[in-house]
């Protein structure tokens, strides 16, 4: 069970977790496709292909919350989805942030209010976010 409390860290089965410190070439990438809105599907897969070429591999599990938690505990290095609703990411984002990950909106901009943002784009460590912003 993933768990977090603001300013108190994140855990998996009561064991503290931390996001990966790896760079992109040594990381798995997970992504979402936004199945309720396919208007950007070509862009999503074009970007996923770029990530595939720059990372170990890409995966798609179908749950943004689980993918974000996998970044939080270091199982994967990077998660992206072009459009998420707050109910898709809010709980998991707290876990990821408490585990040391960073979240960015489209164009890799900082997010002021995580619970009001509609376009969460990327979750990873700073090193990976710097790398993928150039893809």
N, CA, C and O atoms as a Tinker XYZ file with bonds, in Angstrom:
   540  protein
     1  N      0.839000   -1.165000    0.000000    73     2
     2  CA     0.000000    0.000000    0.000000    64     1     3
     3  C      0.891000    1.237000    0.000000    63     2     4     5
     4  O      1.754000    1.396000    0.864000    81     3
     5  N      0.671000    2.112000   -0.981000    73     3     6
     6  CA     1.372000    3.396000   -1.037000    64     5     7
     7  C      0.677000    4.364000   -0.095000    63     6     8     9
     8  O     -0.548000    4.358000    0.032000    81     7
     9  N      1.470000    5.189000    0.560000    73     7    10
    10  CA     0.913000    6.136000    1.523000    64     9    11
    11  C      1.838000    7.341000    1.624000    63    10    12    13
    12  O      3.047000    7.228000    1.425000    81    11
    13  N      1.254000    8.498000    1.936000    73    11    14
    14  CA     2.054000    9.703000    2.164000    64    13    15
    15  C      1.260000   10.686000    2.994000    63    14    16    17
    16  O      0.029000   10.685000    3.009000    81    15
    17  N      2.012000   11.524000    3.684000    73    15    18
    18  CA     1.422000   12.625000    4.420000    64    17    19
    19  C      2.296000   13.839000    4.149000    63    18    20    21
    20  O      3.523000   13.744000    4.178000    81    19
    21  N      1.677000   14.968000    3.887000    73    19    22
    22  CA     2.423000   16.170000    3.508000    64    21    23
    23  C      3.523000   16.466000    4.526000    63    22    24    25
    24  O      3.298000   16.501000    5.736000    81    23
    25  N      4.701000   16.674000    3.990000    73    23    26
    26  CA     5.905000   16.990000    4.758000    64    25    27
    27  C      6.378000   15.867000    5.677000    63    26    28    29
    28  O      7.179000   16.103000    6.582000    81    27
    29  N      5.886000   14.641000    5.450000    73    27    30
    30  CA     6.312000   13.510000    6.285000    64    29    31
    31  C      6.827000   12.333000    5.468000    63    30    32    33
    32  O      7.081000   11.263000    6.020000    81    31
    33  N      6.988000   12.519000    4.149000    73    31    34
    34  CA     7.534000   11.450000    3.317000    64    33    35
    35  C      6.472000   10.502000    2.807000    63    34    36    37
    36  O      5.286000   10.639000    3.107000    81    35
    37  N      6.928000    9.540000    2.032000    73    35    38
    38  CA     6.042000    8.547000    1.420000    64    37    39
    39  C      6.536000    7.149000    1.755000    63    38    40    41
    40  O      7.725000    6.931000    1.990000    81    39
    41  N      5.610000    6.216000    1.773000    73    39    42
    42  CA     5.957000    4.828000    2.096000    64    41    43
    43  C      5.259000    3.860000    1.153000    63    42    44    45
    44  O      4.249000    4.183000    0.529000    81    43
    45  N      5.822000    2.678000    1.071000    73    43    46
    46  CA     5.203000    1.534000    0.411000    64    45    47
    47  C      5.241000    0.406000    1.435000    63    46    48    49
    48  O      6.314000   -0.050000    1.832000    81    47
    49  N      4.073000   -0.034000    1.855000    73    47    50
    50  CA     3.969000   -1.053000    2.908000    64    49    51
    51  C      4.777000   -0.656000    4.146000    63    50    52    53
    52  O      5.503000   -1.467000    4.721000    81    51
    53  N      4.631000    0.606000    4.537000    73    51    54
    54  CA     5.262000    1.190000    5.724000    64    53    55
    55  C      6.784000    1.332000    5.639000    63    54    56    57
    56  O      7.434000    1.631000    6.641000    81    55
    57  N      7.353000    1.119000    4.455000    73    55    58
    58  CA     8.784000    1.315000    4.244000    64    57    59
    59  C      8.982000    2.600000    3.449000    63    58    60    61
    60  O      8.354000    2.761000    2.403000    81    59
    61  N      9.830000    3.520000    3.904000    73    59    62
    62  CA    10.047000    4.768000    3.169000    64    61    63
    63  C     10.483000    4.520000    1.728000    63    62    64    65
    64  O     11.262000    3.608000    1.451000    81    63
    65  N      9.969000    5.344000    0.817000    73    63    66
    66  CA    10.333000    5.231000   -0.599000    64    65    67
    67  C     10.880000    6.556000   -1.104000    63    66    68    69
    68  O     10.638000    7.618000   -0.530000    81    67
    69  N     11.633000    6.454000   -2.209000    73    67    70
    70  CA    12.219000    7.633000   -2.845000    64    69    71
    71  C     12.211000    7.412000   -4.350000    63    70    72    73
    72  O     12.392000    6.291000   -4.827000    81    71
    73  N     12.001000    8.482000   -5.082000    73    71    74
    74  CA    12.056000    8.382000   -6.535000    64    73    75
    75  C     13.493000    8.127000   -6.973000    63    74    76    77
    76  O     14.436000    8.357000   -6.216000    81    75
    77  N     13.641000    7.660000   -8.175000    73    75    78
    78  CA    14.945000    7.305000   -8.719000    64    77    79
    79  C     15.830000    8.525000   -8.906000    63    78    80    81
    80  O     15.338000    9.630000   -9.135000    81    79
    81  N     17.129000    8.324000   -8.808000    73    79    82
    82  CA    18.118000    9.359000   -9.128000    64    81    83
    83  C     18.752000    9.113000  -10.489000    63    82    84    85
    84  O     19.649000    9.853000  -10.895000    81    83
    85  N     18.298000    8.080000  -11.200000    73    83    86
    86  CA    18.879000    7.715000  -12.495000    64    85    87
    87  C     18.593000    8.765000  -13.557000    63    86    88    89
    88  O     17.726000    9.625000  -13.396000    81    87
    89  N     19.341000    8.672000  -14.642000    73    87    90
    90  CA    19.032000    9.490000  -15.800000    64    89    91
    91  C     18.105000    8.697000  -16.718000    63    90    92    93
    92  O     17.791000    7.539000  -16.442000    81    91
    93  N     17.673000    9.319000  -17.801000    73    91    94
    94  CA    16.666000    8.711000  -18.667000    64    93    95
    95  C     17.134000    7.414000  -19.311000    63    94    96    97
    96  O     16.357000    6.465000  -19.410000    81    95
    97  N     18.373000    7.356000  -19.744000    73    95    98
    98  CA    18.867000    6.169000  -20.440000    64    97    99
    99  C     18.837000    4.918000  -19.553000    63    98   100   101
   100  O     18.827000    3.797000  -20.060000    81    99
   101  N     18.823000    5.110000  -18.244000    73    99   102
   102  CA    18.781000    3.996000  -17.297000    64   101   103
   103  C     17.406000    3.831000  -16.645000    63   102   104   105
   104  O     17.289000    3.237000  -15.573000    81   103
   105  N     16.377000    4.355000  -17.293000    73   103   106
   106  CA    15.040000    4.359000  -16.693000    64   105   107
   107  C     13.989000    3.766000  -17.628000    63   106   108   109
   108  O     14.126000    3.781000  -18.852000    81   107
   109  N     12.939000    3.246000  -17.006000    73   107   110
   110  CA    11.728000    2.880000  -17.745000    64   109   111
   111  C     10.814000    4.093000  -17.782000    63   110   112   113
   112  O     10.786000    4.887000  -16.843000    81   111
   113  N     10.075000    4.231000  -18.862000    73   111   114
   114  CA     9.118000    5.316000  -19.032000    64   113   115
   115  C      7.722000    4.712000  -19.088000    63   114   116   117
   116  O      7.489000    3.732000  -19.796000    81   115
   117  N      6.803000    5.297000  -18.344000    73   115   118
   118  CA     5.402000    4.902000  -18.443000    64   117   119
   119  C      4.608000    6.110000  -18.934000    63   118   120   121
   120  O      4.985000    7.259000  -18.703000    81   119
   121  N      3.508000    5.823000  -19.610000    73   119   122
   122  CA     2.710000    6.925000  -20.141000    64   121   123
   123  C      1.248000    6.542000  -20.233000    63   122   124   125
   124  O      0.889000    5.365000  -20.245000    81   123
   125  N      0.421000    7.560000  -20.296000    73   123   126
   126  CA    -1.011000    7.380000  -20.478000    64   125   127
   127  C     -1.439000    7.947000  -21.807000    63   126   128   129
   128  O     -0.772000    8.813000  -22.373000    81   127
   129  N     -2.559000    7.451000  -22.302000    73   127   130
   130  CA    -3.014000    7.870000  -23.624000    64   129   131
   131  C     -4.278000    8.711000  -23.597000    63   130   132   133
   132  O     -4.700000    9.203000  -24.644000    81   131
   133  N     -4.892000    8.891000  -22.446000    73   131   134
   134  CA    -6.099000    9.702000  -22.387000    64   133   135
   135  C     -7.202000    9.157000  -23.276000    63   134   136   137
   136  O     -7.630000    9.825000  -24.217000    81   135
   137  N     -7.659000    7.963000  -22.989000    73   135   138
   138  CA    -8.594000    7.273000  -23.877000    64   137   139
   139  C     -9.933000    7.991000  -24.063000    63   138   140   141
   140  O    -10.675000    7.674000  -24.993000    81   139
   141  N    -10.248000    8.945000  -23.200000    73   139   142
   142  CA   -11.503000    9.681000  -23.353000    64   141   143
   143  C    -11.394000   10.824000  -24.354000    63   142   144   145
   144  O    -12.405000   11.403000  -24.753000    81   143
   145  N    -10.182000   11.147000  -24.757000    73   143   146
   146  CA    -9.955000   12.223000  -25.717000    64   145   147
   147  C     -8.795000   11.804000  -26.613000    63   146   148   149
   148  O     -7.632000   11.923000  -26.229000    81   147
   149  N     -9.110000   11.321000  -27.787000    73   147   150
   150  CA    -8.080000   10.807000  -28.689000    64   149   151
   151  C     -7.543000   11.871000  -29.649000    63   150   152   153
   152  O     -6.840000   11.539000  -30.604000    81   151
   153  N     -7.863000   13.131000  -29.410000    73   151   154
   154  CA    -7.443000   14.191000  -30.325000    64   153   155
   155  C     -5.923000   14.335000  -30.399000    63   154   156   157
   156  O     -5.403000   14.830000  -31.398000    81   155
   157  N     -5.211000   13.915000  -29.367000    73   155   158
   158  CA    -3.753000   14.052000  -29.342000    64   157   159
   159  C     -3.037000   12.712000  -29.449000    63   158   160   161
   160  O     -1.843000   12.627000  -29.158000    81   159
   161  N     -3.738000   11.678000  -29.857000    73   159   162
   162  CA    -3.165000   10.332000  -29.812000    64   161   163
   163  C     -1.906000   10.193000  -30.664000    63   162   164   165
   164  O     -0.964000    9.512000  -30.258000    81   163
   165  N     -1.873000   10.824000  -31.834000    73   163   166
   166  CA    -0.668000   10.752000  -32.662000    64   165   167
   167  C      0.505000   11.433000  -31.970000    63   166   168   169
   168  O      1.628000   10.931000  -32.011000    81   167
   169  N      0.249000   12.579000  -31.333000    73   167   170
   170  CA     1.302000   13.285000  -30.595000    64   169   171
   171  C      1.813000   12.444000  -29.431000    63   170   172   173
   172  O      3.015000   12.403000  -29.168000    81   171
   173  N      0.897000   11.773000  -28.735000    73   171   174
   174  CA     1.277000   10.933000  -27.598000    64   173   175
   175  C      2.236000    9.830000  -28.043000    63   174   176   177
   176  O      3.284000    9.629000  -27.431000    81   175
   177  N      1.872000    9.118000  -29.112000    73   175   178
   178  CA     2.711000    8.000000  -29.546000    64   177   179
   179  C      3.992000    8.469000  -30.229000    63   178   180   181
   180  O      5.007000    7.775000  -30.171000    81   179
   181  N      3.963000    9.628000  -30.873000    73   179   182
   182  CA     5.211000   10.186000  -31.416000    64   181   183
   183  C      6.184000   10.494000  -30.279000    63   182   184   185
   184  O      7.375000   10.197000  -30.376000    81   183
   185  N      5.673000   11.085000  -29.210000    73   183   186
   186  CA     6.519000   11.402000  -28.062000    64   185   187
   187  C      6.967000   10.116000  -27.355000    63   186   188   189
   188  O      8.118000   10.017000  -26.930000    81   187
   189  N      6.077000    9.139000  -27.228000    73   187   190
   190  CA     6.446000    7.859000  -26.612000    64   189   191
   191  C      7.575000    7.198000  -27.396000    63   190   192   193
   192  O      8.463000    6.584000  -26.804000    81   191
   193  N      7.547000    7.317000  -28.713000    73   191   194
   194  CA     8.613000    6.748000  -29.540000    64   193   195
   195  C      9.944000    7.436000  -29.242000    63   194   196   197
   196  O     10.978000    6.770000  -29.176000    81   195
   197  N      9.936000    8.750000  -29.063000    73   195   198
   198  CA    11.159000    9.472000  -28.708000    64   197   199
   199  C     11.681000    9.004000  -27.351000    63   198   200   201
   200  O     12.884000    8.819000  -27.167000    81   199
   201  N     10.764000    8.815000  -26.410000    73   199   202
   202  CA    11.160000    8.312000  -25.089000    64   201   203
   203  C     11.722000    6.905000  -25.192000    63   202   204   205
   204  O     12.710000    6.576000  -24.535000    81   203
   205  N     11.099000    6.078000  -26.011000    73   203   206
   206  CA    11.561000    4.702000  -26.210000    64   205   207
   207  C     13.007000    4.680000  -26.680000    63   206   208   209
   208  O     13.803000    3.860000  -26.223000    81   207
   209  N     13.343000    5.579000  -27.593000    73   207   210
   210  CA    14.700000    5.624000  -28.126000    64   209   211
   211  C     15.716000    6.155000  -27.117000    63   210   212   213
   212  O     16.910000    5.881000  -27.236000    81   211
   213  N     15.247000    6.913000  -26.126000    73   211   214
   214  CA    16.155000    7.545000  -25.159000    64   213   215
   215  C     16.239000    6.812000  -23.823000    63   214   216   217
   216  O     17.111000    7.114000  -23.008000    81   215
   217  N     15.345000    5.853000  -23.588000    73   215   218
   218  CA    15.265000    5.170000  -22.290000    64   217   219
   219  C     15.476000    3.667000  -22.467000    63   218   220   221
   220  O     15.723000    3.188000  -23.574000    81   219
   221  N     15.375000    2.935000  -21.360000    73   219   222
   222  CA    15.461000    1.481000  -21.428000    64   221   223
   223  C     14.296000    0.911000  -22.230000    63   222   224   225
   224  O     14.484000    0.063000  -23.102000    81   223
   225  N     13.079000    1.394000  -21.922000    73   223   226
   226  CA    11.872000    0.887000  -22.586000    64   225   227
   227  C     10.696000    1.747000  -22.145000    63   226   228   229
   228  O     10.836000    2.582000  -21.251000    81   227
   229  N      9.559000    1.552000  -22.755000    73   227   230
   230  CA     8.332000    2.226000  -22.356000    64   229   231
   231  C      7.278000    1.194000  -21.986000    63   230   232   233
   232  O      7.294000    0.063000  -22.472000    81   231
   233  N      6.363000    1.605000  -21.119000    73   231   234
   234  CA     5.263000    0.752000  -20.669000    64   233   235
   235  C      3.994000    1.589000  -20.579000    63   234   236   237
   236  O      4.051000    2.808000  -20.419000    81   235
   237  N      2.857000    0.924000  -20.685000    73   235   238
   238  CA     1.573000    1.581000  -20.472000    64   237   239
   239  C      0.699000    0.633000  -19.679000    63   238   240   241
   240  O      0.301000   -0.415000  -20.188000    81   239
   241  N      0.392000    0.987000  -18.435000    73   239   242
   242  CA    -0.406000    0.079000  -17.602000    64   241   243
   243  C     -1.885000    0.462000  -17.589000    63   242   244   245
   244  O     -2.733000   -0.390000  -17.322000    81   243
   245  N     -2.212000    1.724000  -17.870000    73   243   246
   246  CA    -3.616000    2.125000  -17.904000    64   245   247
   247  C     -4.104000    2.834000  -16.659000    63   246   248   249
   248  O     -5.263000    3.247000  -16.607000    81   247
   249  N     -3.252000    2.988000  -15.649000    73   247   250
   250  CA    -3.637000    3.682000  -14.426000    64   249   251
   251  C     -2.608000    4.768000  -14.128000    63   250   252   253
   252  O     -1.475000    4.477000  -13.745000    81   251
   253  N     -3.015000    6.019000  -14.307000    73   251   254
   254  CA    -2.096000    7.119000  -14.018000    64   253   255
   255  C     -1.649000    7.085000  -12.565000    63   254   256   257
   256  O     -0.472000    7.295000  -12.274000    81   255
   257  N     -2.566000    6.824000  -11.659000    73   255   258
   258  CA    -2.223000    6.804000  -10.232000    64   257   259
   259  C     -1.147000    5.759000   -9.946000    63   258   260   261
   260  O     -0.192000    6.038000   -9.222000    81   259
   261  N     -1.289000    4.577000  -10.500000    73   259   262
   262  CA    -0.294000    3.530000  -10.273000    64   261   263
   263  C      1.034000    3.878000  -10.939000    63   262   264   265
   264  O      2.097000    3.661000  -10.357000    81   263
   265  N      0.976000    4.417000  -12.154000    73   263   266
   266  CA     2.209000    4.826000  -12.829000    64   265   267
   267  C      2.951000    5.890000  -12.022000    63   266   268   269
   268  O      4.176000    5.844000  -11.912000    81   267
   269  N      2.221000    6.840000  -11.463000    73   267   270
   270  CA     2.837000    7.890000  -10.653000    64   269   271
   271  C      3.468000    7.294000   -9.398000    63   270   272   273
   272  O      4.564000    7.695000   -9.004000    81   271
   273  N      2.793000    6.352000   -8.776000    73   271   274
   274  CA     3.353000    5.687000   -7.592000    64   273   275
   275  C      4.604000    4.887000   -7.947000    63   274   276   277
   276  O      5.520000    4.775000   -7.132000    81   275
   277  N      4.649000    4.334000   -9.154000    73   275   278
   278  CA     5.849000    3.607000   -9.586000    64   277   279
   279  C      7.034000    4.555000   -9.754000    63   278   280   281
   280  O      8.174000    4.163000   -9.507000    81   279
   281  N      6.782000    5.786000  -10.167000    73   279   282
   282  CA     7.844000    6.785000  -10.194000    64   281   283
   283  C      8.261000    7.107000   -8.760000    63   282   284   285
   284  O      9.449000    7.247000   -8.468000    81   283
   285  N      7.286000    7.221000   -7.877000    73   283   286
   286  CA     7.573000    7.568000   -6.477000    64   285   287
   287  C      8.510000    6.567000   -5.819000    63   286   288   289
   288  O      9.377000    6.954000   -5.035000    81   287
   289  N      8.350000    5.297000   -6.123000    73   287   290
   290  CA     9.183000    4.285000   -5.451000    64   289   291
   291  C     10.390000    3.859000   -6.280000    63   290   292   293
   292  O     11.128000    2.960000   -5.878000    81   291
   293  N     10.599000    4.496000   -7.433000    73   291   294
   294  CA    11.787000    4.220000   -8.224000    64   293   295
   295  C     11.678000    3.040000   -9.163000    63   294   296   297
   296  O     12.668000    2.686000   -9.804000    81   295
   297  N     10.515000    2.416000   -9.273000    73   295   298
   298  CA    10.359000    1.309000  -10.224000    64   297   299
   299  C     10.486000    1.803000  -11.658000    63   298   300   301
   300  O     11.034000    1.111000  -12.516000    81   299
   301  N      9.978000    2.999000  -11.911000    73   299   302
   302  CA    10.134000    3.648000  -13.203000    64   301   303
   303  C     10.704000    5.037000  -12.964000    63   302   304   305
   304  O     10.651000    5.561000  -11.851000    81   303
   305  N     11.247000    5.622000  -14.015000    73   303   306
   306  CA    11.869000    6.918000  -13.857000    64   305   307
   307  C     11.022000    8.087000  -14.306000    63   306   308   309
   308  O     11.209000    9.209000  -13.837000    81   307
   309  N     10.080000    7.833000  -15.220000    73   307   310
   310  CA     9.362000    8.948000  -15.839000    64   309   311
   311  C      7.956000    8.507000  -16.225000    63   310   312   313
   312  O      7.759000    7.434000  -16.796000    81   311
   313  N      6.986000    9.354000  -15.903000    73   311   314
   314  CA     5.603000    9.162000  -16.351000    64   313   315
   315  C      5.148000   10.437000  -17.038000    63   314   316   317
   316  O      5.413000   11.542000  -16.565000    81   315
   317  N      4.455000   10.267000  -18.167000    73   315   318
   318  CA     3.842000   11.429000  -18.804000    64   317   319
   319  C      2.443000   11.077000  -19.309000    63   318   320   321
   320  O      2.154000    9.936000  -19.670000    81   319
   321  N      1.616000   12.067000  -19.318000    73   319   322
   322  CA     0.304000   11.991000  -19.962000    64   321   323
   323  C     -0.091000   13.408000  -20.322000    63   322   324   325
   324  O      0.072000   14.326000  -19.517000    81   323
   325  N     -0.601000   13.589000  -21.508000    73   323   326
   326  CA    -0.858000   14.939000  -21.996000    64   325   327
   327  C     -2.035000   15.614000  -21.308000    63   326   328   329
   328  O     -2.080000   16.843000  -21.253000    81   327
   329  N     -2.977000   14.859000  -20.789000    73   327   330
   330  CA    -4.097000   15.483000  -20.078000    64   329   331
   331  C     -4.617000   14.519000  -19.019000    63   330   332   333
   332  O     -4.975000   13.377000  -19.309000    81   331
   333  N     -4.648000   15.006000  -17.798000    73   331   334
   334  CA    -5.182000   14.248000  -16.678000    64   333   335
   335  C     -6.158000   15.126000  -15.912000    63   334   336   337
   336  O     -6.016000   16.349000  -15.885000    81   335
   337  N     -7.131000   14.511000  -15.302000    73   335   338
   338  CA    -8.038000   15.223000  -14.405000    64   337   339
   339  C     -7.543000   15.035000  -12.980000    63   338   340   341
   340  O     -6.857000   14.056000  -12.686000    81   339
   341  N     -7.888000   15.968000  -12.086000    73   339   342
   342  CA    -7.382000   15.881000  -10.702000    64   341   343
   343  C     -7.646000   14.531000  -10.030000    63   342   344   345
   344  O     -6.804000   14.059000   -9.266000    81   343
   345  N     -8.764000   13.916000  -10.289000    73   343   346
   346  CA    -9.049000   12.625000   -9.646000    64   345   347
   347  C     -8.130000   11.525000  -10.160000    63   346   348   349
   348  O     -8.022000   10.469000   -9.537000    81   347
   349  N     -7.467000   11.760000  -11.287000    73   347   350
   350  CA    -6.524000   10.778000  -11.831000    64   349   351
   351  C     -5.175000   10.812000  -11.129000    63   350   352   353
   352  O     -4.468000    9.805000  -11.094000    81   351
   353  N     -4.812000   11.963000  -10.568000    73   351   354
   354  CA    -3.446000   12.107000  -10.090000    64   353   355
   355  C     -3.285000   12.675000   -8.681000    63   354   356   357
   356  O     -2.194000   12.565000   -8.120000    81   355
   357  N     -4.299000   13.267000   -8.090000    73   355   358
   358  CA    -4.098000   14.004000   -6.828000    64   357   359
   359  C     -3.470000   13.163000   -5.721000    63   358   360   361
   360  O     -2.446000   13.559000   -5.164000    81   359
   361  N     -4.045000   12.036000   -5.397000    73   359   362
   362  CA    -3.502000   11.226000   -4.302000    64   361   363
   363  C     -2.096000   10.731000   -4.633000    63   362   364   365
   364  O     -1.191000   10.800000   -3.802000    81   363
   365  N     -1.926000   10.233000   -5.851000    73   363   366
   366  CA    -0.613000    9.716000   -6.256000    64   365   367
   367  C      0.423000   10.829000   -6.327000    63   366   368   369
   368  O      1.598000   10.593000   -6.045000    81   367
   369  N      0.008000   12.039000   -6.700000    73   367   370
   370  CA     0.976000   13.125000   -6.799000    64   369   371
   371  C      1.552000   13.479000   -5.431000    63   370   372   373
   372  O      2.736000   13.799000   -5.327000    81   371
   373  N      0.739000   13.426000   -4.392000    73   371   374
   374  CA     1.264000   13.666000   -3.051000    64   373   375
   375  C      2.313000   12.619000   -2.701000    63   374   376   377
   376  O      3.359000   12.948000   -2.141000    81   375
   377  N      2.043000   11.380000   -3.023000    73   375   378
   378  CA     3.003000   10.299000   -2.772000    64   377   379
   379  C      4.300000   10.565000   -3.533000    63   378   380   381
   380  O      5.389000   10.457000   -2.969000    81   379
   381  N      4.182000   10.912000   -4.813000    73   379   382
   382  CA     5.373000   11.153000   -5.632000    64   381   383
   383  C      6.165000   12.354000   -5.137000    63   382   384   385
   384  O      7.392000   12.299000   -5.055000    81   383
   385  N      5.480000   13.424000   -4.812000    73   383   386
   386  CA     6.175000   14.630000   -4.330000    64   385   387
   387  C      6.878000   14.361000   -3.005000    63   386   388   389
   388  O      8.005000   14.811000   -2.794000    81   387
   389  N      6.220000   13.636000   -2.121000    73   387   390
   390  CA     6.830000   13.303000   -0.829000    64   389   391
   391  C      7.999000   12.338000   -0.990000    63   390   392   393
   392  O      8.864000   12.255000   -0.118000    81   391
   393  N      8.024000   11.608000   -2.106000    73   391   394
   394  CA     9.129000   10.680000   -2.382000    64   393   395
   395  C     10.268000   11.357000   -3.141000    63   394   396   397
   396  O     11.272000   10.717000   -3.453000    81   395
   397  N     10.115000   12.645000   -3.439000    73   395   398
   398  CA    11.193000   13.385000   -4.075000    64   397   399
   399  C     11.044000   13.632000   -5.556000    63   398   400   401
   400  O     11.918000   14.250000   -6.164000    81   399
   401  N      9.961000   13.168000   -6.157000    73   399   402
   402  CA     9.738000   13.422000   -7.583000    64   401   403
   403  C      9.265000   14.861000   -7.782000    63   402   404   405
   404  O      8.891000   15.546000   -6.830000    81   403
   405  N      9.291000   15.294000   -9.020000    73   403   406
   406  CA     8.871000   16.632000   -9.397000    64   405   407
   407  C      7.807000   16.499000  -10.476000    63   406   408   409
   408  O      7.893000   15.625000  -11.338000    81   407
   409  N      6.799000   17.373000  -10.424000    73   407   410
   410  CA     5.737000   17.358000  -11.436000    64   409   411
   411  C      5.798000   18.643000  -12.246000    63   410   412   413
   412  O      6.048000   19.723000  -11.711000    81   411
   413  N      5.568000   18.509000  -13.535000    73   411   414
   414  CA     5.553000   19.661000  -14.436000    64   413   415
   415  C      4.286000   19.613000  -15.297000    63   414   416   417
   416  O      3.718000   18.549000  -15.543000    81   415
   417  N      3.865000   20.791000  -15.743000    73   415   418
   418  CA     2.732000   20.862000  -16.663000    64   417   419
   419  C      3.269000   20.835000  -18.092000    63   418   420   421
   420  O      4.467000   20.660000  -18.317000    81   419
   421  N      2.358000   21.011000  -19.057000    73   419   422
   422  CA     2.817000   21.028000  -20.445000    64   421   423
   423  C      3.871000   22.106000  -20.621000    63   422   424   425
   424  O      3.875000   23.099000  -19.894000    81   423
   425  N      4.750000   21.919000  -21.569000    73   423   426
   426  CA     5.909000   22.785000  -21.786000    64   425   427
   427  C      6.856000   22.768000  -20.586000    63   426   428   429
   428  O      7.705000   23.650000  -20.450000    81   427
   429  N      6.712000   21.767000  -19.719000    73   427   430
   430  CA     7.581000   21.557000  -18.566000    64   429   431
   431  C      7.628000   22.768000  -17.645000    63   430   432   433
   432  O      8.682000   23.125000  -17.117000    81   431
   433  N      6.471000   23.393000  -17.462000    73   431   434
   434  CA     6.367000   24.524000  -16.554000    64   433   435
   435  C      6.047000   24.029000  -15.149000    63   434   436   437
   436  O      5.433000   22.977000  -14.972000    81   435
   437  N      6.472000   24.806000  -14.149000    73   435   438
   438  CA     6.151000   24.483000  -12.766000    64   437   439
   439  C      4.642000   24.561000  -12.561000    63   438   440   441
   440  O      3.944000   25.301000  -13.254000    81   439
   441  N      4.156000   23.790000  -11.606000    73   439   442
   442  CA     2.740000   23.783000  -11.266000    64   441   443
   443  C      2.586000   24.434000   -9.903000    63   442   444   445
   444  O      3.170000   23.977000   -8.921000    81   443
   445  N      1.804000   25.496000   -9.842000    73   443   446
   446  CA     1.607000   26.215000   -8.581000    64   445   447
   447  C      0.643000   25.490000   -7.654000    63   446   448   449
   448  O      0.889000   25.397000   -6.451000    81   447
   449  N     -0.441000   24.982000   -8.198000    73   447   450
   450  CA    -1.465000   24.321000   -7.381000    64   449   451
   451  C     -1.776000   22.962000   -7.995000    63   450   452   453
   452  O     -2.528000   22.868000   -8.965000    81   451
   453  N     -1.195000   21.918000   -7.427000    73   451   454
   454  CA    -1.339000   20.569000   -7.985000    64   453   455
   455  C     -2.778000   20.094000   -8.042000    63   454   456   457
   456  O     -3.135000   19.278000   -8.892000    81   455
   457  N     -3.595000   20.597000   -7.151000    73   455   458
   458  CA    -4.955000   20.091000   -7.072000    64   457   459
   459  C     -5.920000   20.826000   -7.992000    63   458   460   461
   460  O     -7.089000   20.451000   -8.083000    81   459
   461  N     -5.452000   21.859000   -8.671000    73   459   462
   462  CA    -6.285000   22.564000   -9.636000    64   461   463
   463  C     -5.763000   22.404000  -11.059000    63   462   464   465
   464  O     -6.452000   22.767000  -12.012000    81   463
   465  N     -4.572000   21.874000  -11.212000    73   463   466
   466  CA    -3.971000   21.731000  -12.539000    64   465   467
   467  C     -4.734000   20.702000  -13.363000    63   466   468   469
   468  O     -5.084000   19.636000  -12.855000    81   467
   469  N     -4.990000   21.006000  -14.604000    73   467   470
   470  CA    -5.681000   20.082000  -15.501000    64   469   471
   471  C     -4.722000   19.422000  -16.480000    63   470   472   473
   472  O     -5.059000   18.404000  -17.085000    81   471
   473  N     -3.561000   19.975000  -16.640000    73   471   474
   474  CA    -2.648000   19.442000  -17.634000    64   473   475
   475  C     -1.326000   19.015000  -17.006000    63   474   476   477
   476  O     -0.262000   19.519000  -17.366000    81   475
   477  N     -1.408000   18.093000  -16.078000    73   475   478
   478  CA    -0.193000   17.477000  -15.566000    64   477   479
   479  C      0.461000   16.780000  -16.749000    63   478   480   481
   480  O     -0.212000   16.090000  -17.514000    81   479
   481  N      1.713000   16.948000  -16.897000    73   479   482
   482  CA     2.367000   16.403000  -18.070000    64   481   483
   483  C      3.450000   15.393000  -17.724000    63   482   484   485
   484  O      3.535000   14.336000  -18.348000    81   483
   485  N      4.279000   15.710000  -16.732000    73   483   486
   486  CA     5.466000   14.908000  -16.504000    64   485   487
   487  C      5.763000   14.775000  -15.018000    63   486   488   489
   488  O      5.610000   15.722000  -14.246000    81   487
   489  N      6.194000   13.569000  -14.633000    73   487   490
   490  CA     6.589000   13.313000  -13.258000    64   489   491
   491  C      7.870000   12.485000  -13.297000    63   490   492   493
   492  O      7.904000   11.408000  -13.892000    81   491
   493  N      8.919000   12.995000  -12.660000    73   491   494
   494  CA    10.223000   12.325000  -12.638000    64   493   495
   495  C     11.133000   13.088000  -11.697000    63   494   496   497
   496  O     10.684000   13.976000  -10.973000    81   495
   497  N     12.411000   12.744000  -11.706000    73   495   498
   498  CA    13.383000   13.571000  -10.989000    64   497   499
   499  C     13.801000   14.733000  -11.898000    63   498   500   501
   500  O     13.506000   14.727000  -13.093000    81   499
   501  N     14.481000   15.715000  -11.333000    73   499   502
   502  CA    14.870000   16.908000  -12.105000    64   501   503
   503  C     15.761000   16.569000  -13.294000    63   502   504   505
   504  O     15.629000   17.163000  -14.364000    81   503
   505  N     16.671000   15.609000  -13.106000    73   503   506
   506  CA    17.592000   15.223000  -14.172000    64   505   507
   507  C     16.831000   14.698000  -15.391000    63   506   508   509
   508  O     17.095000   15.105000  -16.522000    81   507
   509  N     15.880000   13.785000  -15.142000    73   507   510
   510  CA    15.096000   13.224000  -16.250000    64   509   511
   511  C     14.218000   14.292000  -16.878000    63   510   512   513
   512  O     14.102000   14.350000  -18.102000    81   511
   513  N     13.599000   15.135000  -16.069000    73   511   514
   514  CA    12.751000   16.182000  -16.625000    64   513   515
   515  C     13.552000   17.120000  -17.524000    63   514   516   517
   516  O     13.042000   17.586000  -18.543000    81   515
   517  N     14.784000   17.395000  -17.160000    73   515   518
   518  CA    15.637000   18.219000  -18.012000    64   517   519
   519  C     15.901000   17.517000  -19.341000    63   518   520   521
   520  O     15.865000   18.145000  -20.399000    81   519
   521  N     16.166000   16.216000  -19.284000    73   519   522
   522  CA    16.439000   15.459000  -20.506000    64   521   523
   523  C     15.213000   15.373000  -21.424000    63   522   524   525
   524  O     15.313000   15.611000  -22.627000    81   523
   525  N     14.071000   15.036000  -20.851000    73   523   526
   526  CA    12.881000   14.830000  -21.695000    64   525   527
   527  C     12.317000   16.137000  -22.218000    63   526   528   529
   528  O     11.619000   16.136000  -23.232000    81   527
   529  N     12.594000   17.238000  -21.565000    73   527   530
   530  CA    12.114000   18.526000  -22.060000    64   529   531
   531  C     12.748000   18.870000  -23.404000    63   530   532   533
   532  O     12.231000   19.716000  -24.134000    81   531
   533  N     13.862000   18.220000  -23.735000    73   531   534
   534  CA    14.554000   18.458000  -24.997000    64   533   535
   535  C     14.117000   17.505000  -26.090000    63   534   536   537
   536  O     14.505000   17.673000  -27.246000    81   535
   537  N     13.313000   16.501000  -25.744000    73   535   538
   538  CA    12.850000   15.561000  -26.764000    64   537   539
   539  C     11.812000   16.229000  -27.641000    63   538   540
   540  O     11.293000   15.605000  -28.567000    81   539
